[in-house]
Amino acid sequence: VIDNNGLSSAGHILQVVSMVTTTEDDITALTWTDTGLTLNITPTAVGNKILVLISQNVEWSRSAASSVGAIRAYRDSTLILNTGSATNMYGANATGATSTFIRTQINLNYLDTVPGSWSSGAINYHVEVIPTATSNSLQATVQKNNMPSTITLMEVAA
């Protein structure tokens, strides 16, 4: 909302950008891998807030033992959200030769601040996942069966 002086009131939404991906991808390497959720926003002022809303579809699966992994999000190269290291953060536990899988929609929300170092141009936000081990065919499948994942960025006036 813009007032009579051309200024926005604190807390008002200035702009919204969003994207959806349904591209399925199997991630088997024990490295952080981009999920396809990536979006740019060009803020209007330093100090404004960016409300980051992420809904990531992921399935962790393994032919034996536990199926677990982790997820994180970045603003450009700065880590802003992290479920932890690649240890039992999300997953299904099992013993012996039992196959396991867990399919979930992970929702991450974060209120970011446009950094003082920003002067102009787009800021990129993106999501990565990692399986916790490469043994027993552990993998993360994002957008399994083309289920949608979304990222929405809202600039909020400071």
Secondary structure, 3 states (H helix, E strand, C coil): CECCCCCECCCCEEEEEEEEECCCEEECCCCCEEEEEEEEECCCCCCCEEEEEEEEEEEEEECCCCEEEEEEEEECCEEEEECCCCCCCEEECCCCCCCEEEEEEEEEEEEEECCCCCCCCCEEEEEEEEECCCHHHCEEEECHHHCCEEEEEEEECC
